[in-house]
Amino acid sequence: MELTVLNNKGDKSGTVQFDEQVVANRASSAVLHEVVVAYQAGLRAGTHQTKTRSMVSGGGLKPWKQKGTGRARSGSTRSPLWRHGGIIFGPNPRNYDQALPKKKKRLAFKMAVKELLDGGKLQVVEPIEMKEPKTKYVAAVYKKWQAPTDSLFVVEKIDPLFNRAARNIPNVVLKDVESLNTYDCLGARRVFMTKAALDALVARVSKATEN
């Protein structure tokens, strides 16, 4: 597959070849769904906490005697039936991580890359070279690339100077190729990738195929 390369002015500056043999031939919605759900589950903090009747304050004595008051029987003010009482079957801290085989995650990632290629969402670009962190300059380059909301700019390695200039631009997220995952590929409307990052991506996918 031949991919065009855009320079910082938004003009075509050349082409690169991408070997489609390194990615999966056919996408499986079941595999992609399973990996995405597992990724989203891993994002959950799991720190929700409610108090049972053993944790709330009060309830040391029986509120009133068992019989003769005309009121319902009650043994503790900590009962879940009472205001300020405990919570029945409430959420407690837990880990939402879902274990998946490494081969399945690698397969899903290759499928996601294939989806980028088939959907025309992957655009190779020249690296943005800058001498000082100027957000205005980076935003102007993104505009020339016609980067829509929910876009990714993938580089081989994130430069701290460039990260300072690009982190305040809300519509494009900066990622390095090693942290790129299936969820990122499927959720992005457009992915801009440098030639060095593309080579690193091919090496990463090829290595996963060998393993």
Summary of the structure (lengths in Angstrom):
residues: 211
radius of gyration: 26.9
end to end distance: 24.3
largest distance: 92.7
contacts: 541
relative contact order: 0.18
helix: 35%
strand: 14%
